[in-house]
Amino acid sequence: MGRQKGDGARSKARPSSSSLAASLLPSSSAAAAASVGFGGYVGSSRLDSSLSTEDSNPLLDIDSEIAQHLKRLARKDPTTKLKALASLSTLLKQKSGKEIVPIIPQWAFEYKKLLLDYNREVRRATHETMTNLVTAVGRDLAPHLKSLMGPWWFSQFDPSSEVSQAAKRSLQAAFPAQEKRLDALILCTTEIFMYLEENLKLTPQNLSDKSVALDELQEMHQQVISSSLLALATLLDVLVSVQIEKPGFENLSAEQKRASKAKATAISFAEKLFSAHKYFLEFLKSQSPAVRSATYTVLKSFINHIPQAFDGGNMKTLATAILGAFQERDPACHSSMWDAILLFSKRFPDSWTTLNVQKSVFNRFWSFIRNGCFGSQQFSYPALVLFLDSIPSKAFSGDKFFLDFFHNLWAGRNPVHSPNVDRLAFFRAFKECFFWGLCNASRFCDTVDSVSHFRTTLINDILVKLLWQDYLSSVSSKDQDSDQPLSGKATEMQNIKYPISYLQELGKCIVEILSGIYSLEEDLLSLFCVVFQEACEELFQQKATTEQQTLNIEPIIKFLFLVDQHAKQKGESWPLLHLVGPMLAKCFPLVRSLVSYHGMNTICQIYVFYAYMCCTAIYVTM
């Protein structure tokens, strides 16, 4: 099941487990009408036939030419297998269904082995042959379905998108309607679970009876495990989510009874697998990101559908592994990792009390965000506010937690080299988390005074000392005429030259936070306004050269333009009334004392801008 030339990361064309689960669940109207589809029948033939599938004489009464190609499928050489599969596909299109039915038992035997082949082209061709077979035999496939359904379901999650899509097409060829595919899963629930259970027991050594290179065996094993875990997760999503409309088992239809029985079987098997495989936590130690990602996915499915499997005997172990998963550094795992963390924290809030939160969770979390989420900004930044909301109140340590959070988050930004989409995601997340802290202060503060103190601390230590000071430390735009990263001494701490786009987004973030503060509590806005006035006054009082004065005032002018843009877009008057107006009134005496041409030119710019804002404010309020 290895990677051939051209294989890369998982293609977007490969169906996710959640989308495949959704495609198998009936619509609400269909569920209300017939709950689980066509009641165990394909056409007029029952699926759960007691006919033997494995004990039939494998090559008896089989067309000799077909038998020859079936034998060639056991060869080691992938070229031979591909030629045999191509020949079989051609013959299957030419033969009648009655002629093909006798080969199904032998095909089922070879099919299971071919799905574990290292060569992806062999696996893809196998499913194309399967499509031709099920198309030819139609309803006569029913007696053999149970022997095929386990590997068939597993193959829907092949790591190669080409193979998984071919597997999906073959299943749809046999069961075009989603309710029929669902009914097939319900009928074969036990066989599918048994097949997946055997896969999860495999080791690289017993995976193949052929002389295969060790590295290929290890890769094949990793892919079998990851596909089996995804198949298990989706099977639970499908079977445990089936709704039984009527109360009382005796009042259920035959179809509903089968669905109810399959659901019970799925839960029973799942609980046994969860225990037998030590909650799947060993798979989180795999060197394969695909295995670790699939493990997070299956854990999420268990949290969602089998919560009773999480009890006092394993809760501490599972809480440490799931809530402490921030040591995962591969971005390919972070989407499924976040899904598991957020659902676990919401479903089991008491689990936070079973472990050393600072050591097992927060220290790892600080490292995660301090390192820019190890490259998964697009997945991880939007999840941060959801994570804050999922943490139970008793796990917070008030001011210290949020100061640690924002300082580590700020340290993880990359103002010079990050792509624009990551930069936007960062500032959006920062703003969301800042608002969340202000609005939810009562969750971790006991009194009105402590809430006020917390909000004041957040504004002074984060908004002012981090964001605003970083903005003020920016250099004049005349030295930043592009978004190209700058290098050399200019990038040192005291005089970092940021790209224009970074400064714009930082300024917008500050203005939008100020707007939110004003909406929440008007008095809180004065904390920043005072600092803003003092900064402006200090700049005017500087006894530096004329050129330096012009340079230092540039961030203020740019910030005022951003304030103006926000005021016009939102129709808000607070920027003029609480920020710009008081600043200019206080600084006017200093303006008159400035006599240099460049200094007066800069101040005149501000006053012209102030007059413009006054006109804008009058227009907005009309």
C-alpha positions as CSV (number, residue, x, y, z in Angstrom):
1,M,0.0,0.0,0.0
2,G,3.0,2.2,-0.4
3,R,3.6,5.4,-2.2
4,Q,4.5,5.3,-5.8
5,K,5.9,8.1,-7.9
6,G,3.6,11.1,-7.7
7,D,2.1,10.3,-4.3
8,G,2.0,13.2,-2.0
9,A,-0.1,14.4,0.9
10,R,-3.6,13.2,1.1
11,S,-5.5,14.6,-1.9
12,K,-8.5,16.8,-1.4
13,A,-10.3,14.4,-3.7
14,R,-10.1,11.6,-1.2
15,P,-13.4,11.5,0.7
16,S,-13.2,12.3,4.4
17,S,-14.7,9.9,7.0
18,S,-17.3,12.4,8.0
19,S,-18.4,13.0,4.4
20,L,-18.6,9.3,3.7
21,A,-20.6,8.8,6.9
22,A,-23.0,11.6,5.8
23,S,-23.5,10.0,2.4
24,L,-24.6,6.8,4.1
25,L,-27.1,8.2,6.6
26,P,-30.6,8.5,5.3
27,S,-32.3,11.9,5.0
28,S,-34.8,12.8,7.8
29,S,-37.7,12.2,5.5
30,A,-36.4,8.8,4.4
31,A,-35.7,7.9,8.0
32,A,-39.2,8.8,9.0
33,A,-40.7,6.7,6.2
34,A,-38.6,3.6,6.3
35,S,-35.8,4.1,8.8
36,V,-33.1,1.9,7.2
37,G,-33.9,1.4,3.6
38,F,-34.9,-1.7,1.8
39,G,-35.1,-4.3,4.6
40,G,-32.2,-6.6,3.8
41,Y,-33.0,-7.2,0.1
42,V,-31.4,-6.4,-3.1
43,G,-34.3,-6.4,-5.6
44,S,-36.1,-9.6,-4.5
45,S,-33.1,-11.5,-3.2
46,R,-32.3,-11.5,0.5
47,L,-28.8,-10.3,1.5
48,D,-28.4,-12.5,4.6
49,S,-28.5,-15.8,2.7
50,S,-27.1,-18.8,4.6
51,L,-25.3,-20.0,1.5
52,S,-21.6,-20.9,2.0
53,T,-19.1,-18.4,0.6
54,E,-15.7,-19.5,1.8
55,D,-16.0,-23.3,1.7
56,S,-17.0,-23.6,-1.9
57,N,-14.5,-25.4,-4.2
58,P,-12.6,-22.4,-5.4
59,L,-12.0,-23.2,-9.1
60,L,-14.7,-25.8,-9.7
61,D,-17.0,-25.0,-12.6
62,I,-15.1,-21.8,-13.4
63,D,-14.3,-20.8,-16.9
64,S,-10.8,-21.9,-17.6
65,E,-9.6,-18.6,-19.0
66,I,-10.9,-16.8,-15.9
67,A,-9.4,-19.4,-13.6
68,Q,-6.0,-18.8,-15.3
69,H,-6.1,-15.1,-14.6
70,L,-7.3,-15.6,-11.0
71,K,-4.2,-17.8,-10.4
72,R,-2.0,-15.1,-11.8
73,L,-3.3,-12.7,-9.1
74,A,-1.2,-14.6,-6.6
75,R,2.0,-13.7,-8.3
76,K,4.4,-11.4,-6.6
77,D,5.1,-9.2,-9.6
78,P,2.8,-6.2,-9.8
79,T,3.0,-6.1,-13.6
80,T,1.6,-9.6,-13.7
81,K,-1.2,-8.7,-11.3
82,L,-2.1,-5.6,-13.3
83,K,-2.2,-7.6,-16.6
84,A,-4.4,-10.3,-14.9
85,L,-6.8,-7.7,-13.5
86,A,-7.1,-6.0,-16.9
87,S,-7.8,-9.3,-18.5
88,L,-10.4,-10.2,-15.9
89,S,-12.1,-6.9,-16.3
90,T,-12.4,-7.5,-20.1
91,L,-13.8,-11.0,-19.5
92,L,-16.2,-9.8,-16.9
93,K,-17.7,-7.4,-19.4
94,Q,-18.1,-10.2,-22.0
95,K,-19.5,-13.0,-19.8
96,S,-23.0,-13.4,-18.5
97,G,-23.8,-13.0,-14.8
98,K,-24.4,-16.7,-14.5
99,E,-21.0,-17.5,-15.8
100,I,-19.3,-15.1,-13.4
101,V,-21.1,-16.1,-10.2
102,P,-19.0,-19.2,-9.6
103,I,-15.8,-17.2,-9.4
104,I,-17.0,-15.0,-6.6
105,P,-15.7,-17.1,-3.7
106,Q,-12.2,-17.3,-5.2
107,W,-12.3,-13.7,-6.1
108,A,-13.2,-12.8,-2.5
109,F,-10.1,-14.7,-1.4
110,E,-7.8,-12.8,-3.8
111,Y,-9.6,-9.5,-3.2
112,K,-8.7,-9.4,0.4
113,K,-5.0,-9.9,-0.4
114,L,-5.0,-7.5,-3.3
115,L,-6.3,-4.7,-1.1
116,L,-3.1,-4.9,1.0
117,D,-0.8,-4.8,-2.0
118,Y,2.0,-2.3,-1.7
119,N,1.4,-1.1,-5.3
120,R,-1.4,1.5,-5.4
121,E,-2.0,0.7,-9.1
122,V,-2.8,-2.9,-8.2
123,R,-5.2,-1.7,-5.6
124,R,-6.9,0.7,-7.9
125,A,-7.2,-1.9,-10.7
126,T,-8.6,-4.3,-8.1
127,H,-11.5,-2.0,-7.5
128,E,-12.1,-1.4,-11.2
129,T,-12.4,-5.2,-11.6
130,M,-14.7,-5.3,-8.6
131,T,-16.9,-2.7,-10.3
132,N,-17.2,-4.8,-13.4
133,L,-17.9,-7.9,-11.4
134,V,-20.7,-6.5,-9.3
135,T,-22.2,-4.8,-12.4
136,A,-22.3,-8.2,-14.1
137,V,-23.7,-10.3,-11.3
138,G,-26.2,-7.8,-9.9
139,R,-28.4,-9.3,-7.2
140,D,-26.5,-12.6,-7.3
141,L,-23.8,-10.9,-5.2
142,A,-26.1,-11.1,-2.2
143,P,-25.1,-14.6,-0.9
144,H,-21.4,-13.6,-0.9
145,L,-21.7,-10.1,0.5
146,K,-20.7,-10.9,4.1
147,S,-17.4,-12.3,3.0
148,L,-16.7,-9.2,0.9
149,M,-18.1,-6.3,3.0
150,G,-15.3,-6.1,5.6
151,P,-12.4,-5.5,3.1
152,W,-14.7,-3.5,0.8
153,W,-15.6,-1.1,3.6
154,F,-11.9,-0.9,4.7
155,S,-10.9,0.0,1.2
156,Q,-13.0,3.1,1.2
157,F,-10.3,4.7,3.4
158,D,-7.3,3.8,1.3
159,P,-4.6,6.6,1.7
160,S,-4.4,7.0,-2.1
161,S,-7.3,9.2,-3.3
162,E,-7.3,7.3,-6.6
163,V,-7.8,4.0,-4.9
164,S,-10.4,5.2,-2.4
165,Q,-12.4,6.8,-5.1
166,A,-12.3,3.6,-7.2
167,A,-13.4,1.6,-4.1
168,K,-16.3,4.1,-3.6
169,R,-17.4,3.7,-7.2
170,S,-17.4,-0.1,-6.9
171,L,-19.6,0.1,-3.8
172,Q,-21.9,2.5,-5.5
173,A,-22.1,0.3,-8.5
174,A,-23.4,-2.5,-6.3
175,F,-25.7,-0.3,-4.2
176,P,-26.6,2.9,-6.1
177,A,-29.0,4.2,-3.4
178,Q,-27.5,5.4,-0.1
179,E,-30.2,3.6,1.9
180,K,-29.1,0.3,0.2
181,R,-25.5,0.9,1.1
182,L,-26.6,1.6,4.7
183,D,-28.6,-1.6,4.8
184,A,-25.7,-3.5,3.5
185,L,-23.6,-2.2,6.4
186,I,-26.3,-3.0,8.9
187,L,-26.5,-6.6,7.6
188,C,-22.7,-7.1,7.7
189,T,-21.9,-5.3,10.9
190,T,-20.4,-8.2,12.7
191,E,-18.3,-9.3,9.7
192,I,-17.0,-5.7,9.2
193,F,-16.0,-5.4,12.8
194,M,-14.3,-8.8,12.8
195,Y,-12.3,-7.8,9.8
196,L,-11.2,-4.5,11.2
197,E,-10.3,-6.2,14.5
198,E,-8.0,-8.6,12.7
199,N,-6.4,-5.7,10.8
200,L,-5.7,-3.8,14.1
201,K,-3.9,-6.9,15.4
202,L,-1.5,-7.1,12.5
203,T,2.2,-6.5,12.8
204,P,4.6,-5.7,9.9
205,Q,5.9,-9.2,10.3
206,N,2.6,-11.1,9.8
207,L,1.2,-8.7,7.3
208,S,2.5,-10.5,4.3
209,D,3.7,-14.1,3.7
210,K,5.9,-12.9,0.9
211,S,9.5,-11.8,0.8
212,V,8.8,-8.0,1.1
213,A,11.4,-5.4,2.0
214,L,11.2,-4.3,5.7
215,D,10.5,-0.6,4.8
216,E,7.7,-1.6,2.5
217,L,6.2,-3.9,5.2
218,Q,6.3,-1.0,7.8
219,E,4.7,1.4,5.4
220,M,2.0,-1.2,4.4
221,H,1.3,-1.8,8.1
222,Q,1.0,1.9,8.9
223,Q,-1.5,2.3,6.1
224,V,-3.5,-0.7,7.1
225,I,-3.8,0.6,10.6
226,S,-4.7,4.2,9.6
227,S,-7.3,3.0,7.1
228,S,-8.8,0.5,9.6
229,L,-9.1,3.2,12.3
230,L,-10.8,5.6,9.9
231,A,-13.1,2.8,8.8
232,L,-13.9,2.0,12.4
233,A,-14.6,5.7,13.2
234,T,-16.9,6.1,10.3
235,L,-18.7,2.8,10.9
236,L,-19.6,4.1,14.4
237,D,-20.6,7.4,13.0
238,V,-23.0,5.6,10.6
239,L,-24.4,2.8,12.7
240,V,-24.7,4.5,16.1
241,S,-26.3,7.6,14.5
242,V,-29.2,5.6,12.8
243,Q,-32.4,6.9,14.4
244,I,-35.1,4.5,15.5
245,E,-38.3,6.3,15.2
246,K,-40.8,4.1,17.1
247,P,-40.4,3.4,20.9
248,G,-40.5,-0.2,22.0
249,F,-38.7,-3.0,20.3
250,E,-41.9,-5.0,19.8
251,N,-43.4,-2.2,17.7
252,L,-40.4,-1.8,15.3
253,S,-40.5,-3.0,11.7
254,A,-38.2,-5.7,10.5
255,E,-35.9,-3.0,9.1
256,Q,-35.8,-1.0,12.3
257,K,-35.1,-4.1,14.3
258,R,-32.1,-4.9,12.1
259,A,-30.9,-1.4,12.6
260,S,-31.3,-1.5,16.3
261,K,-29.5,-4.9,16.5
262,A,-26.7,-3.5,14.3
263,K,-26.4,-0.5,16.6
264,A,-26.1,-2.7,19.7
265,T,-23.6,-4.9,18.0
266,A,-21.5,-1.9,16.9
267,I,-21.4,-0.6,20.5
268,S,-20.5,-3.9,21.9
269,F,-17.7,-4.5,19.4
270,A,-16.5,-1.0,19.9
271,E,-16.2,-1.3,23.6
272,K,-14.3,-4.5,23.3
273,L,-11.9,-3.0,20.8
274,F,-11.4,0.1,23.0
275,S,-10.4,-2.1,25.9
276,A,-8.4,-4.6,24.0
277,H,-6.2,-1.9,22.3
278,K,-5.7,0.1,25.4
279,Y,-7.9,3.0,24.2
280,F,-5.9,3.1,21.0
281,L,-3.3,5.3,22.7
282,E,-0.4,3.2,21.5
283,F,-1.2,4.3,18.0
284,L,-0.6,7.9,19.1
285,K,3.1,6.9,19.4
286,S,3.3,5.8,15.8
287,Q,5.9,7.4,13.6
288,S,3.3,7.8,10.9
289,P,1.3,11.0,11.0
290,A,-1.5,9.2,9.1
291,V,-1.9,6.7,12.0
292,R,-1.8,9.4,14.7
293,S,-4.4,11.5,12.8
294,A,-6.6,8.5,12.3
295,T,-6.3,7.7,16.0
296,Y,-7.5,11.2,17.0
297,T,-10.4,10.6,14.6
298,V,-11.4,7.3,16.1
299,L,-11.1,8.8,19.6
300,K,-13.5,11.6,18.6
301,S,-16.0,9.0,17.3
302,F,-15.8,7.1,20.6
303,I,-16.2,10.3,22.7
304,N,-19.2,11.1,20.6
305,H,-20.9,7.8,20.4
306,I,-19.5,5.5,23.1
307,P,-19.0,7.9,26.1
308,Q,-19.6,5.1,28.5
309,A,-16.2,3.7,27.5
310,F,-14.6,6.6,29.3
311,D,-14.8,5.9,33.0
312,G,-13.0,6.3,36.3
313,G,-10.6,3.6,35.5
314,N,-9.2,5.2,32.3
315,M,-10.2,8.8,32.5
316,K,-6.9,10.2,33.8
317,T,-4.9,8.3,31.2
318,L,-7.2,9.4,28.4
319,A,-7.3,13.0,29.7
320,T,-3.5,13.2,29.7
321,A,-3.3,11.8,26.2
322,I,-6.1,13.9,24.6
323,L,-6.0,17.2,26.5
324,G,-2.2,17.0,26.4
325,A,-2.0,16.3,22.7
326,F,-0.5,19.7,22.0
327,Q,2.9,18.0,21.8
328,E,1.8,16.8,18.3
329,R,4.0,18.7,15.9
330,D,2.9,17.5,12.5
331,P,0.3,19.9,11.0
332,A,-1.3,17.0,9.1
333,C,-2.6,15.7,12.5
334,H,-3.8,19.0,13.9
335,S,-7.3,19.2,12.5
336,S,-8.3,15.8,13.9
337,M,-6.3,16.5,17.1
338,W,-8.4,19.7,17.7
339,D,-11.6,17.8,17.0
340,A,-10.8,15.2,19.7
341,I,-9.6,17.8,22.2
342,L,-12.6,20.1,21.9
343,L,-15.2,17.3,22.0
344,F,-13.4,15.6,24.9
345,S,-13.2,18.8,27.0
346,K,-16.9,19.6,26.4
347,R,-18.1,16.1,27.0
348,F,-16.0,15.3,30.1
349,P,-15.3,18.6,31.9
350,D,-14.5,16.8,35.1
351,S,-11.6,15.1,33.4
352,W,-9.6,18.3,34.0
353,T,-9.5,17.6,37.7
354,T,-7.9,14.2,37.2
355,L,-4.5,15.5,36.1
356,N,-1.8,18.1,36.7
357,V,-3.3,20.7,34.3
358,Q,-0.3,23.0,34.2
359,K,2.2,20.2,33.5
360,S,0.1,17.9,31.3
361,V,-1.9,20.5,29.3
362,F,-1.0,24.2,29.6
363,N,2.8,23.9,29.4
364,R,2.4,21.9,26.2
365,F,-0.2,24.3,25.0
366,W,2.1,27.3,25.6
367,S,4.8,25.6,23.5
368,F,2.3,24.8,20.8
369,I,1.1,28.4,20.3
370,R,4.6,29.9,21.0
371,N,5.8,27.9,18.0
372,G,3.2,29.2,15.7
373,C,1.1,26.0,16.1
374,F,3.9,24.2,14.2
375,G,2.6,25.4,10.9
376,S,-1.2,24.6,11.2
377,Q,-2.3,28.2,11.6
378,Q,-5.3,27.8,9.4
379,F,-6.6,24.9,11.5
380,S,-5.4,25.9,14.9
381,Y,-6.0,29.7,15.2
382,P,-9.7,29.4,14.7
383,A,-9.9,26.7,17.3
384,L,-8.2,28.7,20.1
385,V,-11.4,30.6,21.2
386,L,-13.3,27.3,21.1
387,F,-10.6,25.8,23.4
388,L,-10.9,28.6,25.8
389,D,-14.6,28.2,25.9
390,S,-14.3,24.4,26.6
391,I,-12.0,24.8,29.6
392,P,-14.0,24.5,32.9
393,S,-13.9,27.5,35.1
394,K,-12.0,25.8,37.9
395,A,-9.1,25.0,35.6
396,F,-8.4,28.7,35.0
397,S,-5.9,30.5,37.2
398,G,-7.3,34.0,36.4
399,D,-4.9,36.7,35.3
400,K,-1.9,34.4,35.1
401,F,-3.5,32.0,32.6
402,F,-4.5,34.8,30.2
403,L,-1.3,36.7,30.5
404,D,0.6,33.4,29.7
405,F,-1.8,32.7,26.9
406,F,-1.5,36.0,25.1
407,H,2.2,36.3,25.6
408,N,2.8,32.9,24.2
409,L,0.4,33.5,21.3
410,W,2.0,36.8,20.5
411,A,5.5,35.2,20.6
412,G,4.3,32.7,18.0
413,R,3.4,35.2,15.4
414,N,5.8,35.7,12.4
415,P,5.4,39.4,11.4
416,V,8.0,39.4,8.7
417,H,7.8,36.1,6.9
418,S,4.3,34.7,7.5
419,P,1.9,34.5,4.5
420,N,-1.0,37.0,4.5
421,V,-3.6,34.3,5.2
422,D,-1.8,33.1,8.3
423,R,-1.4,36.7,9.5
424,L,-5.1,37.4,9.0
425,A,-5.9,34.2,10.9
426,F,-3.6,35.2,13.8
427,F,-5.1,38.6,14.3
428,R,-8.7,37.3,14.0
429,A,-7.9,34.7,16.6
430,F,-6.1,37.2,18.9
431,K,-9.1,39.5,18.7
432,E,-11.6,36.7,19.4
433,C,-9.7,35.4,22.4
434,F,-9.3,38.9,23.8
435,F,-13.0,39.6,23.6
436,W,-13.7,36.2,25.0
437,G,-11.6,37.0,28.0
438,L,-13.2,40.4,28.6
439,C,-16.8,39.0,28.2
440,N,-16.3,35.9,30.3
441,A,-14.3,37.3,33.2
442,S,-17.1,36.4,35.6
443,R,-16.4,32.7,34.9
444,F,-13.0,32.8,36.7
445,C,-13.4,36.0,38.9
446,D,-15.5,35.8,42.1
447,T,-16.4,39.4,42.7
448,V,-17.2,42.6,40.7
449,D,-13.9,44.1,41.8
450,S,-12.0,41.1,40.6
451,V,-13.7,41.2,37.2
452,S,-12.8,44.9,36.9
453,H,-9.2,44.2,37.9
454,F,-8.9,41.4,35.4
455,R,-10.3,43.5,32.6
456,T,-8.0,46.3,33.5
457,T,-5.0,44.0,33.6
458,L,-5.9,42.5,30.2
459,I,-6.1,46.0,28.6
460,N,-3.0,47.4,30.2
461,D,-0.7,44.3,29.8
462,I,-1.9,42.9,26.5
463,L,-3.6,45.6,24.4
464,V,-1.3,48.4,25.5
465,K,2.0,46.8,26.3
466,L,1.9,44.2,23.5
467,L,-0.1,45.4,20.6
468,W,0.1,49.1,20.9
469,Q,3.8,49.2,21.8
470,D,4.5,46.9,18.9
471,Y,2.6,49.3,16.6
472,L,4.5,52.4,17.9
473,S,7.8,50.7,17.4
474,S,7.2,50.4,13.7
475,V,9.2,52.6,11.4
476,S,8.1,55.3,8.9
477,S,6.2,54.1,5.9
478,K,8.7,55.9,3.6
479,D,11.1,53.1,4.4
480,Q,8.5,50.4,3.8
481,D,7.4,50.6,0.2
482,S,6.6,47.0,-0.2
483,D,5.7,43.8,1.6
484,Q,9.1,42.2,0.9
485,P,10.8,41.0,4.1
486,L,13.5,43.3,5.3
487,S,16.8,42.1,6.7
488,G,20.0,43.2,8.4
489,K,20.2,45.4,11.4
490,A,16.7,46.9,10.7
491,T,15.1,43.6,11.9
492,E,16.6,43.7,15.4
493,M,14.3,44.1,18.4
494,Q,14.5,47.8,18.9
495,N,13.8,48.8,15.3
496,I,12.0,46.0,13.5
497,K,10.8,47.0,10.0
498,Y,7.5,45.2,9.5
499,P,5.8,44.7,6.1
500,I,3.0,47.3,5.4
501,S,0.3,44.5,5.5
502,Y,1.4,43.5,9.0
503,L,1.2,47.0,10.3
504,Q,-2.2,47.5,8.7
505,E,-3.6,44.3,10.2
506,L,-2.1,45.1,13.6
507,G,-3.6,48.6,13.5
508,K,-7.0,47.2,12.5
509,C,-6.9,44.6,15.3
510,I,-6.3,47.4,17.8
511,V,-9.1,49.6,16.5
512,E,-11.6,46.7,16.4
513,I,-10.6,45.7,20.0
514,L,-11.2,49.3,21.1
515,S,-14.6,49.3,19.4
516,G,-15.5,46.0,21.3
517,I,-14.3,47.5,24.6
518,Y,-16.5,50.6,24.1
519,S,-19.5,48.4,23.4
520,L,-18.8,46.2,26.5
521,E,-18.0,49.0,29.0
522,E,-17.4,52.6,27.9
523,D,-15.2,53.4,31.0
524,L,-12.7,50.7,30.0
525,L,-11.9,52.6,26.8
526,S,-10.4,55.4,28.8
527,L,-7.5,53.1,29.8
528,F,-6.3,53.1,26.3
529,C,-7.2,56.6,25.5
530,V,-5.0,58.0,28.3
531,V,-2.1,55.9,27.1
532,F,-2.7,57.1,23.5
533,Q,-2.7,60.8,24.6
534,E,0.5,60.3,26.6
535,A,2.2,58.6,23.7
536,C,1.3,61.5,21.4
537,E,2.4,64.1,24.0
538,E,5.7,62.3,24.4
539,L,6.4,62.3,20.7
540,F,5.7,66.0,20.4
541,Q,8.0,66.7,23.3
542,Q,11.0,64.8,21.9
543,K,14.1,66.8,21.6
544,A,15.4,64.9,18.6
545,T,16.3,66.0,15.2
546,T,13.6,67.3,12.8
547,E,14.0,64.2,10.6
548,Q,13.5,61.9,13.6
549,Q,10.5,63.8,14.7
550,T,8.8,63.3,11.4
551,L,9.7,59.6,11.5
552,N,8.4,59.0,15.0
553,I,5.0,60.7,14.3
554,E,4.3,58.5,11.3
555,P,2.6,55.6,13.2
556,I,0.2,58.0,14.9
557,I,-0.9,59.5,11.5
558,K,-1.4,56.0,10.0
559,F,-3.3,54.8,13.1
560,L,-5.6,57.8,12.9
561,F,-6.4,56.9,9.3
562,L,-7.3,53.4,10.4
563,V,-9.5,54.8,13.1
564,D,-11.2,57.0,10.5
565,Q,-11.8,54.0,8.2
566,H,-13.4,52.0,11.0
567,A,-15.6,55.0,12.1
568,K,-17.0,55.4,8.6
569,Q,-17.6,51.7,8.0
570,K,-19.3,51.1,11.4
571,G,-20.9,54.5,11.8
572,E,-19.3,54.9,15.3
573,S,-18.5,58.3,16.9
574,W,-16.4,57.1,19.8
575,P,-13.1,57.5,17.9
576,L,-13.6,61.2,17.6
577,L,-15.2,61.8,21.0
578,H,-13.0,59.7,23.1
579,L,-9.7,59.3,21.3
580,V,-8.8,61.9,18.7
581,G,-10.5,65.0,20.0
582,P,-9.1,64.8,23.6
583,M,-5.7,64.0,22.3
584,L,-5.5,67.1,20.0
585,A,-7.0,69.3,22.7
586,K,-4.4,68.3,25.1
587,C,-1.5,68.5,22.7
588,F,-2.4,71.9,21.1
589,P,-0.1,73.9,23.3
590,L,2.8,71.7,22.3
591,V,1.9,72.2,18.6
592,R,2.3,75.9,18.8
593,S,5.7,75.5,20.4
594,L,7.0,73.5,17.4
595,V,8.7,75.9,15.0
596,S,10.5,73.6,12.5
597,Y,9.0,73.4,9.1
598,H,8.9,69.6,9.0
599,G,7.4,69.5,12.5
600,M,4.7,72.0,11.6
601,N,4.0,70.2,8.4
602,T,3.4,66.9,10.3
603,I,1.2,68.6,12.9
604,C,-0.8,70.4,10.3
605,Q,-1.4,67.0,8.7
606,I,-2.9,65.8,12.0
607,Y,-5.1,68.9,12.4
608,V,-6.3,68.7,8.8
609,F,-7.2,65.1,9.4
610,Y,-8.9,66.1,12.7
611,A,-11.1,68.6,10.8
612,Y,-11.9,65.9,8.2
613,M,-12.9,63.5,11.0
614,C,-15.2,66.2,12.5
615,C,-16.9,66.6,9.2
616,T,-17.2,62.8,8.9
617,A,-18.7,62.5,12.3
618,I,-21.3,65.2,11.6
619,Y,-22.2,63.4,8.4
620,V,-22.5,60.0,10.2
621,T,-24.8,61.4,12.9
622,M,-27.1,63.2,10.5
